[in-house]
Amino acid sequence: MIRKIIRIDREKCNGCGACAAACHEGAIDMVDGKAMLIREDYCDGLGDCLPVCPVDAISFEEREASAYDEAAVLAAKEKKASEPLQCGCPGTQSKSICRENHSVPTVPVSSQLSQWPVQIKLVPLNAPYFADSDLLVAADCTAYAYGNFHNDFIRDRITLIGCPKLDSIDYSVKLAEIFSNNDVRSVTVVRMEVPCCGGIEYAVRKALQESGKSIPYHIVTVSTDGRLLD
C-alpha cells in the first residue's frame, strides 16, 4: 500500500540514538552506529522521531510500504519487556572492565570545579564567569570514565556538561548564544568514543559556526575503559 512513512538519511545521521529512543513502536534501531528503519510495519507514520533528530536526518515520504501493524507492535513490546536490554548502539552494550588492584594510600583529591551550575540546560547565558574564559564542553560520562578528569580538563576551565542521547534538546542553540554574548577564548570538547556522543561534538561545531566568531576548539575522545584516544 502507498502510505506516509519516515525516511532516514544515514549519511546525515550522527548516531546519537535519539530517534530510536523516541520511537515508542520500536521501528527504529541502531545498526553499525547509525539509525535505521528496521520494521516498516512498526512505523505508524506519526513522526515522533522527527523533532528529536539534531541533524535533520529524518523526513516523511509517501511510498509503497507495509501497513502499520498495531497488534504486532504490542506483541513485540510485551516480549521485549521480559527480555534483557539488547541494542545495536555501542553506548548501551554492557561489558566488565578489569583493573589491576594497586594497594596505594587513599589521597583526597580536590575538586577543580570553579562554577555552578554545570548542566548545559541550566547554565545562564551571561554568567560573569564566561568573561575571558576557556570553556570545557563535556559529555557527562567522560568524568566517570577518565580518572584524572578534574586535573586534566576541569582545572582552569568553565565546565558545561550534557548527554546528547538522553537530553532531547539541541545544545547548539544555547551554546551559540553563549559564544555570541561572551568573550570565550577557547573551547575544549571531551566526548566518549561511542557514536551517540558525536551529538555533543556536532552541537559545538554548529554553535561556533552560528555564533560568527572564530574561537579555537579542540576535540578529545575518551574510550569506554578510560583511555584518551587523541
MARBA-3410 file (N, C-alpha, C, O; in Angstrom, 1 decimal):
230
0.8,-1.2,0.0,0.0,0.0,0.0,0.9,1.3,0.0,2.0,1.2,0.5 ~ 0.4,2.4,-0.6,1.1,3.6,-0.5,0.7,4.4,0.7,-0.5,4.6,1.0 ~ 1.7,4.7,1.5,1.3,5.5,2.8,2.5,6.3,3.2,3.6,6.2,2.7 ~ 2.3,7.2,4.1,3.3,8.1,4.7,4.2,7.3,5.7,3.6,6.6,6.6 ~ 5.5,7.4,5.5,6.4,6.7,6.4,7.7,7.5,6.5,7.9,8.3,5.7
8.4,7.2,7.6,9.6,8.0,7.7,10.8,7.5,6.8,10.8,6.4,6.3 ~ 11.7,8.4,6.5,12.9,8.1,5.8,14.1,8.6,6.6,14.1,9.8,7.0 ~ 15.1,7.8,6.7,16.3,8.2,7.5,17.5,8.3,6.5,17.8,7.4,5.8 ~ 18.1,9.5,6.5,19.3,9.7,5.7,20.5,9.3,6.6,20.9,10.0,7.5 ~ 21.0,8.1,6.3,22.1,7.6,7.1,23.4,8.4,6.9,24.3,8.3,7.8
23.6,9.1,5.8,24.8,9.9,5.7,24.7,11.1,6.6,25.8,11.6,7.1 ~ 23.5,11.7,6.9,23.4,12.8,7.8,23.4,12.3,9.3,23.9,13.0,10.2 ~ 23.0,11.1,9.5,22.8,10.6,10.9,24.2,10.6,11.7,25.2,10.2,11.2 ~ 24.1,11.2,12.9,25.3,11.2,13.7,25.4,10.1,14.8,26.3,10.1,15.6 ~ 24.4,9.2,14.7,24.4,8.1,15.6,24.0,8.4,17.1,24.4,7.6,18.0
23.3,9.5,17.3,23.0,9.9,18.7,22.0,9.0,19.3,22.0,8.8,20.5 ~ 21.2,8.3,18.5,20.2,7.3,19.0,18.9,7.9,19.6,18.1,7.2,20.1 ~ 18.8,9.3,19.5,17.6,9.9,20.0,16.3,9.5,19.3,15.3,9.3,20.0 ~ 16.4,9.2,18.0,15.2,8.8,17.3,14.7,7.4,17.7,13.5,7.1,17.8 ~ 15.7,6.5,17.9,15.4,5.2,18.4,14.7,5.2,19.8,13.8,4.4,20.0
15.2,6.1,20.6,14.5,6.2,21.9,13.1,6.8,21.9,12.3,6.5,22.7 ~ 12.9,7.7,20.9,11.6,8.4,20.7,10.6,7.5,20.1,9.4,7.8,20.2 ~ 11.0,6.5,19.3,10.1,5.7,18.6,9.5,4.6,19.6,10.1,3.6,19.9 ~ 8.3,4.9,20.0,7.7,4.0,21.0,7.3,2.7,20.4,7.0,1.7,21.1 ~ 7.2,2.6,19.1,6.8,1.4,18.4,8.0,0.4,18.2,7.7,-0.8,17.8
9.2,0.9,18.3,10.4,0.0,18.0,10.7,-0.2,16.6,11.3,-1.2,16.2 ~ 10.3,0.8,15.7,10.5,0.7,14.3,12.0,1.0,13.9,12.4,0.6,12.9 ~ 12.6,1.8,14.8,14.0,2.3,14.5,15.0,1.6,15.5,14.7,1.4,16.7 ~ 16.1,1.2,15.0,17.2,0.7,15.8,18.5,1.2,15.3,18.6,1.8,14.2 ~ 19.5,1.1,16.1,20.9,1.5,15.7,21.6,0.3,15.1,21.8,-0.7,15.7
22.1,0.5,13.8,22.8,-0.5,13.1,24.1,0.0,12.6,24.1,1.0,11.9 ~ 25.2,-0.6,13.1,26.5,-0.1,12.8,26.7,1.4,13.1,27.3,2.2,12.4 ~ 26.1,1.8,14.3,26.3,3.1,14.8,25.4,4.2,14.1,25.6,5.3,14.4 ~ 24.5,3.7,13.3,23.6,4.7,12.6,22.1,4.2,12.7,21.8,3.0,12.9 ~ 21.2,5.2,12.7,19.8,4.9,12.9,19.3,4.2,11.6,19.7,4.6,10.5
18.4,3.2,11.7,17.8,2.6,10.6,16.4,2.2,10.9,16.0,1.7,12.0 ~ 15.5,2.3,9.9,14.1,1.8,10.0,14.2,0.3,9.7,14.4,-0.1,8.6 ~ 14.0,-0.4,10.8,14.1,-1.9,10.7,12.8,-2.6,10.4,12.8,-3.7,9.9 ~ 11.7,-2.0,10.8,10.4,-2.6,10.6,9.4,-1.6,10.1,8.9,-0.7,10.8 ~ 9.1,-1.7,8.8,8.1,-0.8,8.2,6.7,-0.9,8.9,6.0,0.1,9.1
6.4,-2.2,9.2,5.0,-2.4,9.8,4.9,-1.9,11.2,3.8,-1.9,11.8 ~ 6.1,-1.5,11.8,6.0,-0.9,13.2,5.9,0.6,13.1,5.6,1.2,14.1 ~ 6.2,1.2,12.0,6.2,2.7,11.8,4.7,3.2,11.6,4.1,2.8,10.6 ~ 4.2,4.0,12.6,2.8,4.5,12.4,2.7,5.7,11.6,1.6,6.2,11.3 ~ 3.9,6.3,11.2,3.8,7.4,10.3,3.5,8.7,11.0,3.3,9.7,10.3
3.5,8.8,12.3,3.2,10.0,13.1,4.4,10.8,13.3,4.3,12.0,13.5 ~ 5.6,10.2,13.3,6.8,11.0,13.3,7.3,11.5,14.6,7.8,12.7,14.7 ~ 7.1,10.8,15.7,7.6,11.2,17.0,9.2,11.4,17.0,9.8,12.1,17.7 ~ 9.8,10.7,16.0,11.2,10.7,15.9,11.8,12.0,15.2,12.9,12.3,15.4 ~ 11.0,12.6,14.4,11.4,13.8,13.7,12.0,14.9,14.5,13.1,15.4,14.3
11.2,15.4,15.5,11.7,16.6,16.2,12.9,16.4,17.1,13.6,17.3,17.5 ~ 13.2,15.1,17.4,14.4,14.9,18.3,15.7,14.7,17.6,16.7,14.7,18.2 ~ 15.6,14.6,16.3,16.9,14.4,15.5,17.6,15.8,15.4,17.1,16.7,14.9 ~ 18.9,15.8,15.9,19.6,17.1,16.0,20.2,17.5,14.6,20.7,18.6,14.5 ~ 20.2,16.6,13.6,20.8,16.9,12.4,19.9,16.8,11.2,20.3,16.8,10.0
18.6,16.8,11.5,17.5,16.8,10.4,17.7,15.6,9.4,17.6,15.8,8.2 ~ 18.1,14.4,10.0,18.3,13.3,9.1,17.0,12.5,8.8,17.1,11.5,8.0 ~ 15.9,12.9,9.4,14.7,12.1,9.3,13.6,13.0,8.6,13.4,14.2,9.0 ~ 12.9,12.4,7.7,11.8,13.2,7.0,10.7,12.2,6.6,10.8,11.0,6.8 ~ 9.6,12.7,6.2,8.5,11.9,5.7,8.6,11.6,4.2,9.1,12.5,3.5
8.1,10.5,3.8,7.9,10.3,2.4,6.7,9.4,2.2,6.3,8.7,3.1 ~ 6.1,9.4,1.0,5.0,8.6,0.7,5.5,7.5,-0.4,6.0,7.9,-1.4 ~ 5.3,6.3,0.0,5.8,5.2,-0.9,5.1,3.9,-0.6,4.3,3.8,0.4 ~ 5.4,2.9,-1.4,4.9,1.6,-1.1,5.5,1.0,0.2,6.8,1.0,0.3 ~ 4.7,0.7,1.2,5.2,0.2,2.4,4.2,-0.7,3.1,3.0,-0.6,2.8
4.7,-1.6,3.9,3.8,-2.5,4.7,2.9,-1.6,5.6,3.3,-0.6,6.1 ~ 1.6,-2.1,5.8,0.7,-1.4,6.6,1.2,-1.4,8.1,1.8,-2.4,8.5 ~ 0.8,-0.4,8.8,1.1,-0.3,10.2,0.4,-1.4,10.9,-0.8,-1.6,10.8 ~ 1.1,-2.3,11.7,0.5,-3.4,12.4,0.6,-3.2,13.9,1.5,-3.6,14.6 ~ -0.5,-2.6,14.5,-0.5,-2.3,15.9,-0.4,-3.5,16.7,0.2,-3.5,17.8
-1.1,-4.6,16.3,-1.0,-5.8,17.1,0.4,-6.4,17.2,0.8,-6.8,18.3 ~ 1.1,-6.3,16.1,2.5,-6.8,16.1,3.4,-5.9,17.0,4.2,-6.4,17.7 ~ 3.1,-4.6,17.0,3.9,-3.7,17.9,3.6,-4.0,19.3,4.6,-4.1,20.1 ~ 2.4,-4.2,19.7,2.1,-4.5,21.1,2.7,-5.8,21.5,3.1,-6.0,22.7 ~ 2.6,-6.8,20.6,3.2,-8.1,21.0,4.7,-8.0,21.1,5.3,-8.7,22.0
5.4,-7.2,20.3,6.8,-7.0,20.4,7.2,-6.3,21.7,8.2,-6.6,22.3 ~ 6.4,-5.3,22.1,6.6,-4.6,23.3,6.5,-5.5,24.5,7.3,-5.5,25.4 ~ 5.5,-6.4,24.5,5.3,-7.3,25.6,6.5,-8.3,25.7,7.0,-8.6,26.8 ~ 7.0,-8.8,24.5,8.1,-9.7,24.5,9.4,-9.0,25.0,10.2,-9.6,25.7 ~ 9.6,-7.8,24.5,10.8,-7.0,24.9,10.9,-6.7,26.4,11.9,-6.7,27.0
9.7,-6.5,27.0,9.7,-6.2,28.4,10.2,-7.3,29.3,10.6,-7.1,30.4 ~ 10.1,-8.5,28.7,10.5,-9.7,29.5,12.0,-10.1,29.2,12.4,-11.2,29.7 ~ 12.6,-9.4,28.3,14.0,-9.8,27.9,15.0,-8.8,28.4,14.7,-7.6,28.7 ~ 16.3,-9.2,28.5,17.4,-8.3,28.9,17.5,-7.2,27.7,17.2,-7.5,26.6 ~ 18.0,-6.0,28.1,18.2,-5.0,27.1,19.2,-5.4,26.1,20.3,-5.8,26.4
18.8,-5.3,24.8,19.7,-5.5,23.7,19.5,-4.4,22.7,18.4,-4.0,22.4 ~ 20.7,-3.8,22.3,20.6,-2.7,21.4,21.9,-2.7,20.5,22.9,-3.1,21.0 ~ 21.7,-2.2,19.3,22.9,-2.1,18.4,23.8,-1.0,18.7,24.9,-0.9,18.1 ~ 23.3,-0.1,19.5,24.1,1.1,19.8,25.3,0.7,20.8,25.1,0.2,21.8 ~ 26.6,1.0,20.4,27.7,0.6,21.2,27.6,1.3,22.6,28.2,0.7,23.6
26.9,2.4,22.8,26.9,3.0,24.1,26.0,2.3,25.1,26.1,2.6,26.3 ~ 25.2,1.3,24.6,24.4,0.5,25.6,24.9,-0.9,25.7,24.3,-1.7,26.5 ~ 26.0,-1.3,25.1,26.5,-2.6,25.2,27.2,-2.8,26.5,28.2,-2.1,26.8 ~ 26.8,-3.7,27.3,27.4,-3.9,28.6,28.7,-4.7,28.5,28.9,-5.6,27.7 ~ 29.6,-4.3,29.4,30.9,-5.1,29.5,31.5,-4.8,30.8,31.2,-3.8,31.5
32.4,-5.7,31.3,33.1,-5.6,32.5,34.5,-5.0,32.2,35.1,-5.4,31.2 ~ 35.0,-4.1,33.1,36.3,-3.6,32.9,37.2,-4.0,34.0,36.9,-3.7,35.2 ~ 38.3,-4.8,33.8,39.1,-5.3,34.8,40.3,-4.3,35.1,40.9,-3.9,34.1 ~ 40.5,-4.0,36.3,41.6,-3.1,36.7,42.6,-3.9,37.6,42.2,-4.7,38.4 ~ 43.8,-3.5,37.5,44.8,-4.1,38.4,44.6,-3.4,39.8,44.3,-2.2,39.9
44.6,-4.3,40.8,44.4,-3.8,42.2,45.7,-3.3,42.8,46.4,-4.1,43.5 ~ 46.0,-2.0,42.7,47.2,-1.5,43.3,46.9,-1.0,44.7,45.9,-0.3,45.0 ~ 47.7,-1.5,45.7,47.5,-1.1,47.1,48.2,0.2,47.3,49.4,0.2,47.6 ~ 47.5,1.3,47.2,48.1,2.6,47.4,47.3,3.4,48.4,46.1,3.2,48.5 ~ 47.9,4.3,49.2,47.2,5.0,50.2,46.1,5.9,49.5,46.3,6.4,48.4
45.0,6.0,50.1,43.9,6.9,49.6,44.2,8.3,49.9,44.3,8.7,51.0 ~ 44.3,9.1,48.8,44.6,10.5,49.0,43.5,11.3,48.5,43.0,11.2,47.4 ~ 42.9,12.2,49.4,41.8,13.1,48.9,42.2,13.9,47.7,43.3,14.5,47.7 ~ 41.3,14.0,46.7,41.5,14.7,45.5,40.6,16.0,45.6,39.4,15.9,45.7 ~ 41.2,17.1,45.4,40.4,18.4,45.5,39.7,18.6,44.2,40.2,18.3,43.1
38.5,19.1,44.3,37.7,19.4,43.1,38.3,20.7,42.4,38.7,21.6,43.1 ~ 38.3,20.7,41.1,38.7,21.8,40.4,37.6,22.6,39.8,37.8,23.6,39.0 ~ 36.4,22.2,40.1,35.2,22.9,39.6,35.1,24.4,40.1,35.3,24.6,41.3 ~ 35.0,25.3,39.2,35.0,26.7,39.6,33.7,27.5,39.5,33.6,28.7,39.7 ~ 32.6,26.8,39.1,31.4,27.5,38.9,30.2,26.5,39.0,30.4,25.3,39.0
29.0,27.0,39.2,27.8,26.2,39.2,26.7,27.1,38.6,26.7,28.3,38.8 ~ 25.7,26.5,37.9,25.5,25.0,37.6,26.5,24.6,36.4,27.2,25.4,35.8 ~ 26.4,23.3,36.1,27.3,22.8,35.1,26.5,22.2,33.9,27.0,22.1,32.8 ~ 25.2,21.9,34.1,24.4,21.3,33.0,24.2,22.4,32.0,23.8,23.5,32.3 ~ 24.4,22.1,30.7,24.1,23.0,29.6,22.7,23.6,29.7,22.5,24.7,29.4
21.8,22.7,30.0,20.4,23.2,30.1,20.1,24.2,31.2,19.2,25.0,31.0 ~ 20.9,24.2,32.2,20.7,25.1,33.4,21.5,26.3,33.4,21.2,27.3,34.1 ~ 22.7,26.3,32.8,23.6,27.4,32.9,23.1,28.7,32.3,22.5,28.7,31.3 ~ 23.2,29.9,33.0,22.7,31.1,32.5,23.6,31.6,31.3,24.7,31.2,31.2 ~ 23.0,32.3,30.4,23.6,32.7,29.1,24.7,33.8,29.4,25.8,33.7,28.7
24.6,34.6,30.3,25.5,35.7,30.5,26.1,35.7,31.9,26.3,36.7,32.6 ~ 26.5,34.5,32.4,27.1,34.4,33.7,28.5,35.1,33.7,29.2,35.0,32.7 ~ 28.8,35.8,34.7,30.1,36.6,34.8,31.3,35.7,34.5,32.3,36.2,34.0 ~ 31.2,34.4,34.9,32.4,33.6,34.7,32.7,33.2,33.3,33.8,32.7,33.0 ~ 31.8,33.5,32.4,32.1,33.3,30.9,33.1,34.3,30.4,33.7,34.1,29.3
33.2,35.5,31.0,34.1,36.5,30.5,35.6,36.1,30.4,36.1,35.6,31.4 ~ 36.1,36.2,29.3,37.5,35.8,29.0,37.8,34.4,29.5,38.8,34.2,30.2 ~ 37.0,33.4,29.2,37.1,32.1,29.8,37.6,31.1,28.7,37.4,31.3,27.5 ~ 38.1,30.0,29.2,38.4,28.8,28.5,37.3,27.8,28.8,37.1,27.5,30.0 ~ 36.5,27.4,27.9,35.3,26.6,28.1,35.6,25.1,27.9,36.2,24.7,26.9
35.0,24.3,28.8,35.0,22.8,28.6,33.6,22.4,28.4,32.7,22.7,29.2 ~ 33.3,21.8,27.3,32.0,21.2,27.0,32.2,19.7,26.9,32.9,19.1,26.1 ~ 31.6,19.0,27.9,31.9,17.6,28.1,30.7,16.7,28.1,29.7,17.1,28.7 ~ 30.7,15.5,27.5,29.7,14.5,27.7,29.8,14.0,29.1,30.9,13.8,29.6 ~ 28.6,13.9,29.8,28.7,13.6,31.2,29.4,12.3,31.6,29.9,12.2,32.7
29.4,11.3,30.7,30.0,10.1,31.1,31.6,10.2,31.1,32.2,9.4,31.7 ~ 32.1,11.2,30.5,33.6,11.3,30.4,34.2,11.4,31.8,35.3,10.9,32.0 ~ 33.6,12.2,32.7,34.2,12.4,34.0,34.2,11.1,34.8,35.0,10.9,35.7 ~ 33.3,10.1,34.5,33.3,8.8,35.2,34.3,7.9,34.6,34.9,7.1,35.3 ~ 34.5,8.0,33.3,35.4,7.1,32.6,36.9,7.4,32.8,37.7,6.6,32.9
37.2,8.7,32.8,38.6,9.2,32.8,38.9,9.6,34.2,38.3,10.6,34.7 ~ 39.9,8.9,34.9,40.1,9.1,36.3,40.6,10.5,36.7,40.3,10.9,37.8 ~ 41.5,11.1,35.9,42.1,12.4,36.2,41.4,13.5,35.6,42.0,14.5,35.2 ~ 40.0,13.4,35.4,39.3,14.4,34.7,39.4,15.8,35.3,39.5,16.8,34.6 ~ 39.3,15.9,36.6,39.3,17.2,37.2,40.6,18.0,36.9,40.6,19.1,36.5
41.7,17.3,37.1,43.0,17.9,36.9,43.4,18.2,35.5,44.0,19.2,35.2 ~ 43.0,17.3,34.6,43.4,17.4,33.2,42.4,18.3,32.4,42.8,18.9,31.4 ~ 41.1,18.3,32.8,40.2,19.1,32.0,39.4,20.2,32.7,39.2,21.2,32.1 ~ 38.9,19.9,33.9,38.1,21.0,34.6,39.0,22.1,35.1,38.5,23.3,35.1 ~ 40.2,21.8,35.5,41.1,22.9,36.1,41.3,24.0,35.1,41.6,23.8,33.9
41.0,25.2,35.6,41.2,26.5,34.8,40.2,26.6,33.7,40.4,27.4,32.8 ~ 39.1,25.8,33.7,38.1,26.0,32.6,36.7,26.1,33.2,36.5,25.7,34.4 ~ 35.8,26.7,32.5,34.4,26.8,32.9,33.8,25.5,32.3,33.9,25.3,31.1 ~ 33.1,24.8,33.1,32.6,23.4,32.7,31.1,23.4,32.4,30.3,23.9,33.2 ~ 30.8,22.8,31.2,29.4,22.6,30.8,29.3,21.1,30.4,30.1,20.6,29.7
28.3,20.4,30.9,28.1,19.0,30.6,26.7,18.7,30.1,25.8,19.5,30.4 ~ 26.6,17.6,29.4,25.3,17.2,28.9,25.4,15.8,28.3,26.5,15.3,28.1 ~ 24.3,15.2,27.9,24.2,13.9,27.2,23.4,14.1,26.0,22.1,14.2,26.1 ~ 23.9,14.1,24.8,23.1,14.3,23.6,22.2,13.2,23.3,21.2,13.3,22.5 ~ 22.4,12.0,23.9,21.4,10.9,23.7,20.2,11.0,24.6,19.1,10.6,24.2
20.4,11.4,25.9,19.3,11.4,26.8,18.6,12.7,27.0,17.4,12.8,27.4 ~ 19.3,13.8,26.6,18.6,15.1,26.6,18.0,15.4,25.3,18.8,15.5,24.3 ~ 16.7,15.5,25.2,16.1,15.7,23.9,16.0,17.2,23.5,14.9,17.7,23.3 ~ 17.2,17.9,23.5,17.2,19.3,23.1,18.4,19.4,22.2,19.3,18.6,22.1 ~ 18.4,20.6,21.5,19.5,20.9,20.6,20.4,21.8,21.3,20.2,23.0,21.5
21.6,21.3,21.8,22.5,22.1,22.6,23.1,23.3,21.8,23.5,24.3,22.4 ~ 23.1,23.1,20.5,23.8,24.1,19.7,23.2,25.5,19.8,23.9,26.5,19.7 ~ 21.9,25.5,20.0,21.2,26.8,20.1,21.7,27.6,21.3,22.0,28.8,21.2 ~ 21.7,27.0,22.5,22.2,27.7,23.7,23.7,28.0,23.6,24.1,29.0,24.0 ~ 24.4,27.0,23.1,25.9,27.2,23.1,26.2,28.4,22.1,27.1,29.2,22.4
25.5,28.5,21.0,25.7,29.6,20.1,25.5,30.9,20.8,26.2,31.9,20.5 ~ 24.4,31.0,21.6,24.2,32.2,22.4,25.3,32.6,23.4,25.6,33.7,23.5 ~ 25.8,31.5,24.0,26.9,31.7,25.0,28.1,32.2,24.2,28.8,33.2,24.7 ~ 28.4,31.6,23.1,29.6,32.1,22.3,29.4,33.5,21.8,30.4,34.3,21.8 ~ 28.2,33.8,21.4,27.9,35.1,20.8,28.0,36.2,21.8,28.4,37.3,21.6
27.5,36.0,23.0,27.3,37.0,24.1,28.4,37.1,25.0,28.4,38.0,25.9 ~ 29.5,36.3,24.9,30.6,36.3,25.9,31.9,36.2,25.2,32.0,35.7,24.0 ~ 32.9,36.6,25.8,34.3,36.6,25.3,34.9,35.2,25.7,35.7,35.2,26.7 ~ 34.6,34.2,25.0,35.2,32.9,25.2,36.5,32.7,24.4,36.5,33.0,23.2 ~ 37.5,32.4,25.1,38.9,32.3,24.4,39.1,31.0,23.7,39.7,31.0,22.6
38.6,29.9,24.3,38.8,28.6,23.6,37.8,27.6,24.1,37.1,27.9,25.2 ~ 37.6,26.6,23.4,36.6,25.5,23.7,37.3,24.2,23.6,37.9,23.8,22.6 ~ 37.2,23.4,24.7,37.7,22.0,24.7,36.4,21.1,24.8,35.6,21.3,25.7 ~ 36.3,20.2,23.8,35.2,19.3,23.8,35.7,17.9,24.2,36.6,17.4,23.6 ~ 35.1,17.3,25.3,35.5,15.9,25.7,34.3,15.0,25.5,33.3,15.3,26.1
34.4,14.0,24.7,33.3,13.1,24.4,33.8,11.7,24.5,35.0,11.4,24.6 ~ 32.8,10.8,24.6,33.1,9.3,24.7,33.3,8.8,23.2,32.9,9.5,22.3 ~ 33.9,7.6,23.1,34.2,7.1,21.8,32.9,6.5,21.1,32.9,6.3,19.9 ~ 31.8,6.3,21.9,30.6,5.8,21.3,30.0,6.7,20.3,30.0,7.9,20.5 ~ 29.3,6.2,19.2,28.8,7.1,18.2,27.8,8.2,18.7,27.8,9.3,18.2
27.0,7.8,19.7,25.9,8.7,20.1,26.6,10.0,20.7,25.9,11.0,20.8 ~ 27.8,9.9,21.2,28.5,11.1,21.7,28.9,12.1,20.7,29.3,13.2,21.0 ~ 28.8,11.7,19.4,29.0,12.6,18.3,28.1,13.8,18.4,28.4,14.9,17.8 ~ 26.9,13.7,19.0,26.0,14.7,19.1,26.5,16.0,19.8,26.2,17.1,19.4 ~ 27.3,15.8,20.8,27.8,16.9,21.6,28.9,17.6,20.8,29.1,18.8,20.8
29.7,16.8,20.0,30.7,17.4,19.2,30.1,18.2,18.0,30.5,19.3,17.7 ~ 29.0,17.6,17.5,28.3,18.3,16.4,27.7,19.6,16.9,27.7,20.6,16.2 ~ 27.1,19.6,18.1,26.5,20.8,18.7,27.5,21.9,18.8,27.1,23.1,18.5 ~ 28.7,21.6,19.3,29.7,22.7,19.5,30.1,23.2,18.1,30.2,24.4,18.0 ~ 30.4,22.4,17.2,30.8,22.8,15.8,29.7,23.7,15.2,30.0,24.8,14.7
28.5,23.3,15.3,27.4,24.1,14.8,27.2,25.4,15.5,27.0,26.4,14.9 ~ 27.4,25.4,16.8,27.2,26.6,17.6,28.3,27.6,17.3,28.1,28.8,17.2 ~ 29.5,27.1,17.1,30.6,28.0,16.7,30.4,28.7,15.4,30.6,29.9,15.2 ~ 29.9,27.9,14.5,29.6,28.4,13.1,28.5,29.5,13.2,28.6,30.5,12.6 ~ 27.4,29.2,14.0,26.3,30.1,14.0,26.6,31.4,14.8,26.0,32.4,14.7
27.6,31.3,15.7,27.9,32.4,16.5,28.7,33.5,15.7,28.7,34.7,16.1 ~ 29.3,33.1,14.6,30.0,34.0,13.8,31.4,34.4,14.3,32.0,35.2,13.8 ~ 31.8,33.7,15.4,33.1,34.0,16.0,34.1,32.9,15.6,33.8,31.8,15.4 ~ 35.4,33.4,15.6,36.5,32.4,15.3,37.1,32.1,16.7,38.1,32.7,17.1 ~ 36.6,31.0,17.3,37.1,30.6,18.6,37.8,29.3,18.4,37.2,28.3,17.9
39.0,29.1,18.8,39.7,27.9,18.6,39.1,26.8,19.5,38.7,27.0,20.7 ~ 39.0,25.6,19.0,38.4,24.5,19.7,39.2,23.2,19.5,39.9,23.1,18.5 ~ 39.1,22.3,20.5,39.9,21.0,20.4,38.9,19.9,20.9,38.2,20.1,21.8 ~ 39.0,18.8,20.2,38.2,17.6,20.5,39.0,16.5,21.1,40.1,16.2,20.6 ~ 38.6,16.0,22.3,39.3,14.9,23.0,38.3,13.8,23.1,37.1,14.0,23.5
38.7,12.6,22.8,37.8,11.4,22.9,38.4,10.4,23.9,39.5,10.1,24.0 ~ 37.4,10.0,24.8,37.7,9.1,25.9,37.2,7.7,25.5,36.0,7.6,25.1 ~ 37.9,6.6,25.7,37.4,5.3,25.5,36.6,4.9,26.6,36.6,5.4,27.7 ~ 35.8,3.8,26.4,34.9,3.4,27.5,35.6,2.7,28.7,35.1,2.6,29.7 ~ 36.9,2.4,28.4,37.7,1.9,29.6,38.6,3.0,30.1,39.5,2.7,30.9
38.4,4.2,29.7,39.0,5.3,30.4,40.3,5.8,29.8,41.1,6.5,30.5 ~ 40.6,5.5,28.6,41.9,6.0,27.9,41.6,7.2,27.1,40.5,7.3,26.5 ~ 42.6,8.1,26.9,42.4,9.2,26.0,42.9,8.7,24.6,44.0,8.1,24.5 ~ 42.0,8.8,23.6,42.3,8.3,22.3,42.9,9.3,21.4,43.5,8.9,20.3 ~ 42.8,10.6,21.7,43.5,11.6,20.9,43.7,12.8,21.7,44.3,13.8,21.2
END
